[in-house]
Amino acid sequence: DDDSALQYETEKLDEIKSKIYGVLSPSKDGHFEILGKISNVSKNAKVYYGNNYKFIEIKATKYDSHSKTMTFDLYANINDIVDGLAFAGDMRFFVKDDDRIKAEIKIRMPEKNKETKAEYPYVSSYGNVIELGEGDLSKNKPDNLTKMESGKIYSDSEKQQYLLKDNIILRKGYALKVTTYNPGKTDMLEGNGVYSKEDIAKIQKANPNLRVLSETTIYADSRNVEDGRSTQAVLMSALDGFNIIRYQVFTFKMNDKGEAIDKDGNLVTDSSKLVLFGKDDKEYTGEDKSNVEAIKEDGSMLFIDTKPVNLSMDKNYFNPSKSNKIYVRNPEFYLRGKISDKGGFNWELRVNESVVDNYLIYGDLHIDNTRDFNIKLNVKDGDIMDWGMKDYKANGFPDKVTDMDGNVYLQTGYSDLNAKAVGVHYQFLYDNVKPEVNIDPKGNTSIEYADGKSVVFNINDKRNNGFDGEIQEQHIYVNGKEYTSFDYIKQIIDKTLNIKIVVKDFARNTTVKEFILNKDTGEVSELKPHRVTVTIQNGKEMSSTIVSEEDFILPVYKGELEKGYQFDGWEISGFEGKKDAGYVINLSKDTFIKPVFKKIEEKKEEENKPTFDVSKKKDNPQVNHSQLNESHRKEDLQREDHSQKSDSTKDVTATVLDKNNISSKSTTNNPNKLPKTGTASGAQTLLAAGIMFIVGIFLGLKKKNQD
């Protein structure tokens, strides 16, 4: 402004090579995707991007516990500002493990194109990536569908689909065709979610299994515009999982007044009568009738997941009462089960603020993401466990929880304290005391055996130190059949009744007592219990007797172990499979229990080789890869890691992954040719975007030109 000479700062090539990994080359509309892999990290590692002042965690990560490798996926637009962070300058990408930075690279962002853009024909109320979950679901759709809220989804039980509304602003003289597709799940390849060049090429060449769910055309002429534009609601249909929304812009035939007219010159009141024109003013008559392209064509990815995670629990341990209490016999408690998310592609499990496990598949609904978990907790009497689970859309606890055999044993409504089948907080209480069953005229349980005559029992439960416990199951059997009412006893001709009472508390402490009742005299007496023998090989063979049908808890193995072997559980005669120490069984006959052992697998330590590597893309002429000197990158990482190395954590290898044959994604260019503006990759049509989605990549094609 003061007419002084401009000052320039020159960067030397060697300096650039030593500090940046490459230069980002986004699509024409600014979209890019960066895939990365970090080796030799723990599951608690986190990946961040940002600058020297602000950084943001990359949530889309997947951890492989076998290879100790974490992969991440960042999909964004250079024009976006995320939580105050702009994609500009040299962006840092780094991984933190044990609160230390273990590896870091820098990628240079291109300068933004400052050319003035023409006004866009329409504006949607949604972005290019739309994610809706259980919290966005309204189960009852309104009678007047135009009253639906934007950003909500409504269940259409008749069509087994979801409905949602897009409030669109359309400029005068344009028509907009909005089509929703669901690609289905049949185009997936078998595998673990990692695709090779050949896999991607195979999927791209295949015909996508696209299904049209809804199709609507709106237009803005002189009759429905105000200030040169018209605001209209478009209703769209979608299914669970990934959907594609296609926006096609056309002009249409009008009279001198700017009103839409049909082929015969009549005013259009039904959009199906519009005469549409695409590129080069060619008439568009439909996808199946003409090859005419729209003036502009954009797309959005719509992901719907209204289903919470699937949860199975080992109810021998996780056996909560309605008051959210878990009664335990000893301090060792195992939170054991299976977790998955069939409706989506990501889940996370945490216990006491620590993430136990998580799993991410990049949009591949074909893969089963079920995982077993087994968390050992040393609990004290009165301890409280805080836990949680969620999928990608933060759908949390499920409405039903099954046992390990697939049978539902907890569901919404079981406890008034929980909104779902299970809750966030559970308290552990010690209970090694069996329930009490006694004859007591002032008791709480009566059995009517004749008109106006009853025998009364008192059934009660205490836990350690005399505190009240909770009874889970209580069964009364009369002459071998479960007692329900006096009507059943009326049918019994015998003068004596055999009454058996079985009571279990929530710690599986079980009491079984039998009584004989004389109906004529009303006399009742307790029978001597039938006992069974339990023989167990625990270092040496030991036998004990218990009351038939009462509980026996499997002990900790105390015998010697053969070199190279470890204890693997107890094998019980009459039971399938092996059971762990702490498992509670109820026995009605003599039983033999023996230990099972397994060989200890030797774990090979991985050699630490901190390197960076970029795969070559020889078959993609649009991409120029970084030719940075490999030794510079290795030295940088080694210097960083050496200065911040933790004794308990291995060195970290970070590799930027390569996805071939996919445009509109990030590339790293040779720093010898640093661009002043972003180099545009070739844009694709929405159908090609559908194929990209099938490969498992988030689509963000909004405002994408087909040129």
SEGU-645644 format. One record per residue (C-alpha): residue number from 1; x, z, y. Coordinates in steps of 0.05 Angstrom, whole numbers, plus 5000, padded with zeros to 4 digits. Layout:
% residues N
SITE     i     xx     zz     yy
SITE   NUM      X      Z      Y
...
END
This chain:
% residues 707
SITE     i     xx     zz     yy
SITE     1   5000   5000   5000
SITE     2   5059   5012   5048
SITE     3   5088   4942   5034
SITE     4   5148   4973   4999
SITE     5   5177   4938   4938
SITE     6   5147   4953   4870
SITE     7   5190   4997   4825
SITE     8   5198   4980   4751
SITE     9   5221   5020   4692
SITE    10   5256   4981   4638
SITE    11   5254   5004   4566
SITE    12   5312   4986   4521
SITE    13   5296   4956   4454
SITE    14   5339   5006   4414
SITE    15   5304   5064   4449
SITE    16   5236   5035   4432
SITE    17   5255   5026   4359
SITE    18   5277   5098   4354
SITE    19   5214   5129   4382
SITE    20   5154   5086   4364
SITE    21   5128   5059   4298
SITE    22   5094   4997   4324
SITE    23   5043   4969   4372
SITE    24   4969   4970   4359
SITE    25   4932   4904   4358
SITE    26   4857   4917   4359
SITE    27   4800   4868   4351
SITE    28   4773   4828   4410
SITE    29   4724   4884   4424
SITE    30   4776   4939   4418
SITE    31   4761   4964   4348
SITE    32   4817   4987   4303
SITE    33   4828   5026   4240
SITE    34   4891   5064   4220
SITE    35   4900   5086   4148
SITE    36   4956   5135   4131
SITE    37   4985   5172   4072
SITE    38   5025   5237   4073
SITE    39   5062   5260   4011
SITE    40   5084   5330   3990
SITE    41   5035   5370   4030
SITE    42   4986   5425   4011
SITE    43   4911   5418   4013
SITE    44   4911   5460   4077
SITE    45   4949   5406   4115
SITE    46   4915   5374   4175
SITE    47   4927   5308   4210
SITE    48   4922   5299   4285
SITE    49   4926   5244   4337
SITE    50   4936   5250   4412
SITE    51   4988   5252   4467
SITE    52   5036   5306   4492
SITE    53   4979   5345   4524
SITE    54   4919   5339   4479
SITE    55   4907   5324   4406
SITE    56   4847   5317   4360
SITE    57   4842   5330   4285
SITE    58   4826   5270   4240
SITE    59   4769   5293   4197
SITE    60   4766   5234   4149
SITE    61   4818   5258   4099
SITE    62   4825   5260   4024
SITE    63   4872   5305   3985
SITE    64   4898   5290   3915
SITE    65   4921   5357   3885
SITE    66   4958   5322   3828
SITE    67   5005   5281   3872
SITE    68   5000   5330   3931
SITE    69   4983   5270   3974
SITE    70   4935   5267   4033
SITE    71   4906   5202   4060
SITE    72   4871   5195   4127
SITE    73   4828   5143   4161
SITE    74   4820   5136   4237
SITE    75   4769   5086   4261
SITE    76   4760   5080   4336
SITE    77   4759   5035   4397
SITE    78   4813   5032   4449
SITE    79   4759   5034   4503
SITE    80   4732   5100   4477
SITE    81   4747   5168   4507
SITE    82   4741   5221   4453
SITE    83   4733   5292   4479
SITE    84   4772   5274   4541
SITE    85   4827   5237   4503
SITE    86   4838   5163   4519
SITE    87   4873   5114   4473
SITE    88   4930   5097   4520
SITE    89   5005   5098   4521
SITE    90   5044   5123   4461
SITE    91   4996   5160   4415
SITE    92   5024   5214   4369
SITE    93   5002   5219   4297
SITE    94   5027   5281   4263
SITE    95   5013   5327   4204
SITE    96   5014   5403   4206
SITE    97   5022   5445   4144
SITE    98   5033   5521   4145
SITE    99   5025   5516   4220
SITE   100   5087   5473   4226
SITE   101   5092   5399   4245
SITE   102   5119   5366   4182
SITE   103   5120   5293   4202
SITE   104   5104   5251   4264
SITE   105   5101   5179   4284
SITE   106   5081   5145   4350
SITE   107   5040   5082   4357
SITE   108   5037   5046   4424
SITE   109   4968   5028   4450
SITE   110   4960   4960   4484
SITE   111   4943   4955   4557
SITE   112   4868   4946   4567
SITE   113   4841   4880   4589
SITE   114   4820   4886   4661
SITE   115   4781   4822   4663
SITE   116   4710   4829   4690
SITE   117   4660   4824   4634
SITE   118   4594   4789   4640
SITE   119   4531   4831   4637
SITE   120   4509   4840   4566
SITE   121   4440   4812   4546
SITE   122   4416   4878   4515
SITE   123   4433   4951   4506
SITE   124   4416   4992   4444
SITE   125   4403   5066   4443
SITE   126   4453   5072   4385
SITE   127   4528   5064   4380
SITE   128   4563   5019   4331
SITE   129   4568   5075   4279
SITE   130   4503   5113   4267
SITE   131   4504   5174   4223
SITE   132   4439   5212   4207
SITE   133   4431   5271   4160
SITE   134   4382   5323   4136
SITE   135   4378   5355   4205
SITE   136   4355   5288   4234
SITE   137   4300   5279   4182
SITE   138   4226   5288   4199
SITE   139   4185   5287   4135
SITE   140   4119   5268   4169
SITE   141   4117   5202   4207
SITE   142   4068   5200   4265
SITE   143   4005   5157   4261
SITE   144   4029   5119   4322
SITE   145   4099   5097   4301
SITE   146   4119   5082   4373
SITE   147   4117   5158   4384
SITE   148   4176   5167   4338
SITE   149   4238   5198   4370
SITE   150   4301   5157   4377
SITE   151   4357   5188   4337
SITE   152   4309   5215   4284
SITE   153   4292   5186   4216
SITE   154   4224   5190   4185
SITE   155   4207   5187   4112
SITE   156   4161   5130   4090
SITE   157   4137   5155   4022
SITE   158   4097   5092   4009
SITE   159   4156   5044   4014
SITE   160   4208   5096   3992
SITE   161   4247   5081   4055
SITE   162   4267   5114   4120
SITE   163   4241   5092   4189
SITE   164   4278   5099   4254
SITE   165   4267   5073   4325
SITE   166   4316   5038   4371
SITE   167   4298   5038   4445
SITE   168   4327   4972   4470
SITE   169   4336   4947   4541
SITE   170   4333   4871   4541
SITE   171   4349   4826   4600
SITE   172   4299   4774   4624
SITE   173   4304   4707   4589
SITE   174   4332   4734   4524
SITE   175   4303   4746   4455
SITE   176   4334   4795   4406
SITE   177   4326   4792   4331
SITE   178   4340   4859   4296
SITE   179   4350   4858   4221
SITE   180   4368   4916   4175
SITE   181   4403   4905   4108
SITE   182   4422   4950   4051
SITE   183   4481   4924   4010
SITE   184   4464   4966   3949
SITE   185   4517   4996   3903
SITE   186   4527   4941   3852
SITE   187   4586   4907   3885
SITE   188   4634   4965   3874
SITE   189   4693   4960   3828
SITE   190   4711   5012   3777
SITE   191   4768   5056   3800
SITE   192   4786   5116   3841
SITE   193   4771   5088   3910
SITE   194   4839   5056   3922
SITE   195   4836   4980   3923
SITE   196   4893   4931   3914
SITE   197   4901   4864   3949
SITE   198   4870   4831   3888
SITE   199   4811   4879   3888
SITE   200   4796   4866   3961
SITE   201   4802   4790   3953
SITE   202   4755   4793   3894
SITE   203   4702   4831   3932
SITE   204   4709   4787   3994
SITE   205   4698   4724   3953
SITE   206   4637   4752   3918
SITE   207   4567   4743   3945
SITE   208   4545   4809   3976
SITE   209   4484   4842   3946
SITE   210   4449   4845   4014
SITE   211   4375   4862   4016
SITE   212   4334   4853   4079
SITE   213   4294   4917   4094
SITE   214   4263   4900   4161
SITE   215   4264   4844   4212
SITE   216   4236   4846   4283
SITE   217   4242   4799   4343
SITE   218   4230   4822   4415
SITE   219   4234   4781   4479
SITE   220   4234   4792   4555
SITE   221   4197   4743   4598
SITE   222   4166   4749   4667
SITE   223   4105   4785   4639
SITE   224   4141   4846   4611
SITE   225   4202   4856   4655
SITE   226   4215   4902   4713
SITE   227   4278   4895   4756
SITE   228   4300   4839   4711
SITE   229   4296   4876   4645
SITE   230   4248   4902   4593
SITE   231   4251   4966   4552
SITE   232   4221   4959   4483
SITE   233   4219   4999   4418
SITE   234   4242   4967   4353
SITE   235   4224   5001   4287
SITE   236   4276   4993   4232
SITE   237   4275   5009   4157
SITE   238   4335   5037   4119
SITE   239   4355   5070   4054
SITE   240   4402   5126   4034
SITE   241   4475   5110   4041
SITE   242   4503   5052   4081
SITE   243   4459   5003   4118
SITE   244   4475   4946   4165
SITE   245   4438   4932   4230
SITE   246   4445   4861   4255
SITE   247   4431   4843   4328
SITE   248   4423   4768   4344
SITE   249   4414   4744   4415
SITE   250   4376   4680   4432
SITE   251   4343   4646   4491
SITE   252   4273   4619   4485
SITE   253   4227   4565   4511
SITE   254   4193   4583   4577
SITE   255   4148   4551   4628
SITE   256   4161   4546   4703
SITE   257   4136   4617   4713
SITE   258   4187   4646   4664
SITE   259   4135   4659   4611
SITE   260   4149   4648   4537
SITE   261   4112   4588   4508
SITE   262   4106   4560   4438
SITE   263   4119   4488   4414
SITE   264   4052   4466   4441
SITE   265   4062   4498   4510
SITE   266   4015   4556   4497
SITE   267   4033   4626   4521
SITE   268   4066   4667   4467
SITE   269   4034   4733   4448
SITE   270   4065   4738   4379
SITE   271   4141   4736   4374
SITE   272   4136   4694   4310
SITE   273   4113   4636   4355
SITE   274   4175   4637   4398
SITE   275   4218   4575   4403
SITE   276   4288   4604   4399
SITE   277   4354   4571   4420
SITE   278   4423   4591   4397
SITE   279   4492   4565   4414
SITE   280   4496   4497   4447
SITE   281   4421   4502   4462
SITE   282   4406   4484   4390
SITE   283   4339   4507   4363
SITE   284   4341   4565   4314
SITE   285   4288   4562   4260
SITE   286   4312   4617   4214
SITE   287   4371   4636   4170
SITE   288   4345   4596   4111
SITE   289   4325   4535   4151
SITE   290   4381   4522   4200
SITE   291   4455   4532   4211
SITE   292   4447   4549   4284
SITE   293   4487   4609   4307
SITE   294   4460   4661   4355
SITE   295   4487   4663   4426
SITE   296   4515   4731   4410
SITE   297   4515   4771   4346
SITE   298   4532   4844   4338
SITE   299   4526   4896   4283
SITE   300   4522   4970   4272
SITE   301   4535   5011   4210
SITE   302   4479   5060   4195
SITE   303   4497   5116   4146
SITE   304   4440   5161   4121
SITE   305   4451   5222   4078
SITE   306   4393   5271   4078
SITE   307   4412   5302   4011
SITE   308   4455   5365   4007
SITE   309   4512   5374   3959
SITE   310   4498   5382   3885
SITE   311   4519   5450   3859
SITE   312   4526   5479   3789
SITE   313   4549   5550   3779
SITE   314   4571   5593   3721
SITE   315   4514   5642   3722
SITE   316   4551   5691   3678
SITE   317   4590   5708   3742
SITE   318   4547   5681   3799
SITE   319   4482   5718   3784
SITE   320   4456   5742   3851
SITE   321   4395   5785   3861
SITE   322   4341   5769   3911
SITE   323   4375   5816   3960
SITE   324   4439   5774   3958
SITE   325   4476   5826   3917
SITE   326   4525   5807   3861
SITE   327   4535   5864   3811
SITE   328   4602   5863   3776
SITE   329   4633   5902   3718
SITE   330   4705   5900   3743
SITE   331   4745   5877   3804
SITE   332   4762   5808   3775
SITE   333   4706   5760   3796
SITE   334   4707   5685   3784
SITE   335   4669   5639   3830
SITE   336   4664   5580   3782
SITE   337   4624   5516   3781
SITE   338   4619   5443   3798
SITE   339   4605   5409   3865
SITE   340   4591   5337   3884
SITE   341   4554   5296   3935
SITE   342   4516   5238   3904
SITE   343   4481   5220   3968
SITE   344   4544   5208   4008
SITE   345   4618   5206   4000
SITE   346   4648   5271   4023
SITE   347   4641   5346   4010
SITE   348   4677   5409   4028
SITE   349   4675   5479   3998
SITE   350   4701   5541   4033
SITE   351   4703   5614   4012
SITE   352   4718   5670   4063
SITE   353   4739   5619   4116
SITE   354   4789   5584   4070
SITE   355   4775   5513   4048
SITE   356   4779   5514   3973
SITE   357   4773   5440   3961
SITE   358   4746   5376   3992
SITE   359   4737   5305   3970
SITE   360   4729   5240   4007
SITE   361   4717   5169   3982
SITE   362   4717   5115   4035
SITE   363   4644   5095   4031
SITE   364   4648   5079   3956
SITE   365   4583   5107   3929
SITE   366   4602   5079   3860
SITE   367   4652   5134   3847
SITE   368   4632   5202   3819
SITE   369   4663   5254   3865
SITE   370   4645   5314   3822
SITE   371   4699   5368   3820
SITE   372   4705   5433   3782
SITE   373   4725   5495   3820
SITE   374   4746   5564   3795
SITE   375   4764   5616   3848
SITE   376   4789   5685   3827
SITE   377   4770   5740   3875
SITE   378   4793   5812   3869
SITE   379   4732   5849   3897
SITE   380   4720   5921   3916
SITE   381   4654   5958   3914
SITE   382   4618   5937   3977
SITE   383   4660   5875   3993
SITE   384   4623   5817   4025
SITE   385   4636   5744   4008
SITE   386   4624   5690   4060
SITE   387   4621   5620   4033
SITE   388   4595   5552   4052
SITE   389   4592   5479   4032
SITE   390   4575   5415   4067
SITE   391   4579   5340   4060
SITE   392   4601   5289   4111
SITE   393   4536   5297   4151
SITE   394   4540   5373   4147
SITE   395   4483   5377   4098
SITE   396   4495   5446   4069
SITE   397   4468   5488   4012
SITE   398   4422   5453   3963
SITE   399   4349   5468   3946
SITE   400   4366   5476   3873
SITE   401   4427   5504   3836
SITE   402   4437   5491   3762
SITE   403   4477   5528   3710
SITE   404   4534   5493   3675
SITE   405   4485   5464   3625
SITE   406   4444   5430   3679
SITE   407   4385   5479   3679
SITE   408   4358   5501   3747
SITE   409   4365   5576   3755
SITE   410   4365   5585   3831
SITE   411   4321   5548   3881
SITE   412   4294   5552   3951
SITE   413   4246   5611   3956
SITE   414   4282   5655   3906
SITE   415   4308   5699   3962
SITE   416   4273   5709   4029
SITE   417   4342   5719   4060
SITE   418   4363   5647   4047
SITE   419   4336   5582   4076
SITE   420   4360   5546   4014
SITE   421   4373   5562   3941
SITE   422   4434   5604   3960
SITE   423   4457   5638   4023
SITE   424   4521   5648   4063
SITE   425   4535   5722   4050
SITE   426   4536   5761   3985
SITE   427   4556   5833   3973
SITE   428   4593   5856   3911
SITE   429   4572   5922   3879
SITE   430   4602   5955   3818
SITE   431   4553   5967   3760
SITE   432   4575   5991   3692
SITE   433   4512   6032   3678
SITE   434   4458   6010   3630
SITE   435   4385   6012   3650
SITE   436   4345   6072   3626
SITE   437   4282   6068   3583
SITE   438   4244   6133   3567
SITE   439   4175   6157   3547
SITE   440   4146   6189   3610
SITE   441   4072   6202   3626
SITE   442   4091   6195   3700
SITE   443   4131   6131   3688
SITE   444   4124   6062   3720
SITE   445   4106   6019   3659
SITE   446   4043   6028   3617
SITE   447   4018   5993   3554
SITE   448   3944   5997   3540
SITE   449   3933   6002   3464
SITE   450   3859   6023   3462
SITE   451   3801   6028   3510
SITE   452   3822   6078   3563
SITE   453   3886   6097   3525
SITE   454   3957   6078   3545
SITE   455   4028   6096   3529
SITE   456   4073   6103   3591
SITE   457   4148   6089   3597
SITE   458   4195   6099   3655
SITE   459   4243   6040   3664
SITE   460   4297   6050   3716
SITE   461   4366   6024   3734
SITE   462   4425   6058   3767
SITE   463   4495   6033   3781
SITE   464   4562   6067   3791
SITE   465   4562   6135   3827
SITE   466   4487   6143   3818
SITE   467   4467   6089   3868
SITE   468   4405   6047   3854
SITE   469   4415   5983   3816
SITE   470   4369   5924   3806
SITE   471   4333   5901   3742
SITE   472   4335   5826   3729
SITE   473   4297   5819   3664
SITE   474   4246   5864   3629
SITE   475   4211   5845   3565
SITE   476   4162   5885   3522
SITE   477   4148   5862   3451
SITE   478   4091   5889   3408
SITE   479   4095   5874   3334
SITE   480   4144   5818   3348
SITE   481   4106   5783   3403
SITE   482   4114   5791   3478
SITE   483   4062   5837   3508
SITE   484   4020   5806   3563
SITE   485   3954   5844   3564
SITE   486   3908   5889   3524
SITE   487   3872   5827   3498
SITE   488   3931   5814   3453
SITE   489   3933   5884   3424
SITE   490   3858   5882   3410
SITE   491   3872   5828   3359
SITE   492   3922   5872   3320
SITE   493   3889   5905   3260
SITE   494   3949   5949   3241
SITE   495   3943   6023   3259
SITE   496   4015   6027   3281
SITE   497   4048   5986   3335
SITE   498   4122   5970   3338
SITE   499   4142   5968   3412
SITE   500   4209   5940   3432
SITE   501   4232   5942   3504
SITE   502   4291   5899   3528
SITE   503   4318   5911   3599
SITE   504   4376   5875   3634
SITE   505   4405   5888   3702
SITE   506   4442   5838   3745
SITE   507   4509   5858   3717
SITE   508   4483   5840   3647
SITE   509   4481   5913   3625
SITE   510   4428   5911   3571
SITE   511   4386   5966   3540
SITE   512   4345   5955   3477
SITE   513   4298   6010   3451
SITE   514   4244   6010   3397
SITE   515   4185   6057   3389
SITE   516   4129   6068   3338
SITE   517   4059   6082   3364
SITE   518   4001   6108   3322
SITE   519   3938   6079   3353
SITE   520   3893   6133   3321
SITE   521   3933   6194   3344
SITE   522   3969   6165   3404
SITE   523   4034   6194   3378
SITE   524   4096   6154   3398
SITE   525   4167   6163   3373
SITE   526   4234   6128   3385
SITE   527   4265   6090   3326
SITE   528   4338   6095   3308
SITE   529   4370   6031   3337
SITE   530   4396   5976   3292
SITE   531   4470   5966   3303
SITE   532   4516   5906   3292
SITE   533   4592   5903   3283
SITE   534   4637   5865   3331
SITE   535   4706   5849   3304
SITE   536   4758   5822   3354
SITE   537   4831   5802   3346
SITE   538   4862   5829   3409
SITE   539   4934   5841   3390
SITE   540   4908   5875   3328
SITE   541   4841   5870   3293
SITE   542   4792   5920   3321
SITE   543   4719   5933   3304
SITE   544   4664   5968   3342
SITE   545   4588   5974   3336
SITE   546   4536   5961   3389
SITE   547   4460   5964   3389
SITE   548   4432   5897   3366
SITE   549   4416   5850   3425
SITE   550   4454   5893   3474
SITE   551   4513   5868   3515
SITE   552   4586   5861   3497
SITE   553   4637   5841   3550
SITE   554   4697   5800   3528
SITE   555   4761   5838   3544
SITE   556   4827   5815   3574
SITE   557   4875   5791   3519
SITE   558   4928   5844   3505
SITE   559   4965   5814   3446
SITE   560   5032   5779   3444
SITE   561   5040   5706   3464
SITE   562   5081   5656   3427
SITE   563   5135   5624   3470
SITE   564   5109   5563   3506
SITE   565   5035   5582   3497
SITE   566   4983   5618   3540
SITE   567   4916   5651   3527
SITE   568   4859   5601   3535
SITE   569   4797   5642   3519
SITE   570   4756   5673   3462
SITE   571   4724   5636   3404
SITE   572   4660   5672   3381
SITE   573   4625   5659   3315
SITE   574   4556   5632   3328
SITE   575   4573   5608   3399
SITE   576   4594   5538   3422
SITE   577   4660   5530   3459
SITE   578   4708   5583   3482
SITE   579   4691   5638   3532
SITE   580   4735   5671   3583
SITE   581   4752   5745   3590
SITE   582   4696   5779   3628
SITE   583   4641   5737   3596
SITE   584   4581   5778   3574
SITE   585   4547   5762   3508
SITE   586   4486   5793   3473
SITE   587   4495   5799   3397
SITE   588   4441   5808   3344
SITE   589   4486   5802   3282
SITE   590   4556   5819   3260
SITE   591   4605   5776   3300
SITE   592   4678   5757   3294
SITE   593   4718   5740   3358
SITE   594   4787   5710   3359
SITE   595   4834   5687   3414
SITE   596   4849   5613   3430
SITE   597   4916   5591   3457
SITE   598   4942   5528   3491
SITE   599   5010   5500   3503
SITE   600   5038   5510   3572
SITE   601   5049   5443   3607
SITE   602   5115   5434   3642
SITE   603   5107   5412   3714
SITE   604   5159   5364   3739
SITE   605   5183   5376   3810
SITE   606   5178   5315   3854
SITE   607   5241   5290   3889
SITE   608   5234   5296   3964
SITE   609   5246   5230   3998
SITE   610   5219   5230   4069
SITE   611   5209   5157   4087
SITE   612   5164   5111   4125
SITE   613   5143   5045   4096
SITE   614   5099   4987   4116
SITE   615   5073   4939   4063
SITE   616   5082   4866   4078
SITE   617   5023   4820   4092
SITE   618   5051   4753   4075
SITE   619   4983   4722   4065
SITE   620   4955   4742   4133
SITE   621   4984   4698   4189
SITE   622   4944   4735   4242
SITE   623   4985   4798   4234
SITE   624   5057   4808   4257
SITE   625   5085   4871   4226
SITE   626   5134   4920   4253
SITE   627   5205   4901   4238
SITE   628   5233   4967   4262
SITE   629   5298   4987   4231
SITE   630   5279   5031   4171
SITE   631   5338   5077   4179
SITE   632   5315   5096   4249
SITE   633   5248   5119   4222
SITE   634   5280   5158   4165
SITE   635   5329   5192   4212
SITE   636   5274   5212   4260
SITE   637   5232   5243   4206
SITE   638   5291   5279   4175
SITE   639   5312   5307   4243
SITE   640   5242   5332   4257
SITE   641   5233   5361   4188
SITE   642   5301   5394   4187
SITE   643   5287   5431   4251
SITE   644   5220   5457   4228
SITE   645   5226   5463   4152
SITE   646   5192   5520   4117
SITE   647   5222   5549   4054
SITE   648   5155   5549   4019
SITE   649   5136   5477   4034
SITE   650   5168   5413   4011
SITE   651   5190   5357   4057
SITE   652   5135   5309   4075
SITE   653   5131   5234   4066
SITE   654   5083   5196   4111
SITE   655   5065   5124   4097
SITE   656   5018   5080   4136
SITE   657   4973   5044   4087
SITE   658   4960   4970   4089
SITE   659   4892   4936   4082
SITE   660   4898   4861   4073
SITE   661   4849   4806   4092
SITE   662   4807   4851   4137
SITE   663   4802   4831   4210
SITE   664   4780   4876   4267
SITE   665   4830   4928   4242
SITE   666   4895   4956   4269
SITE   667   4962   4922   4260
SITE   668   5031   4942   4281
SITE   669   5069   4889   4319
SITE   670   5144   4878   4330
SITE   671   5166   4919   4391
SITE   672   5210   4859   4410
SITE   673   5145   4827   4434
SITE   674   5109   4884   4469
SITE   675   5043   4857   4495
SITE   676   5015   4876   4562
SITE   677   4945   4867   4536
SITE   678   4916   4878   4466
SITE   679   4923   4819   4418
SITE   680   4854   4803   4390
SITE   681   4845   4794   4316
SITE   682   4795   4743   4291
SITE   683   4724   4771   4294
SITE   684   4678   4764   4235
SITE   685   4604   4752   4227
SITE   686   4560   4810   4206
SITE   687   4553   4784   4136
SITE   688   4628   4786   4129
SITE   689   4624   4855   4157
SITE   690   4576   4872   4101
SITE   691   4629   4852   4052
SITE   692   4679   4895   4089
SITE   693   4631   4953   4082
SITE   694   4626   4942   4008
SITE   695   4701   4952   4003
SITE   696   4687   5020   4032
SITE   697   4704   5014   4105
SITE   698   4663   5040   4163
SITE   699   4635   4982   4203
SITE   700   4636   4985   4278
SITE   701   4618   4915   4299
SITE   702   4577   4931   4360
SITE   703   4587   4883   4417
SITE   704   4629   4838   4372
SITE   705   4631   4764   4392
SITE   706   4632   4711   4338
SITE   707   4676   4664   4378
END
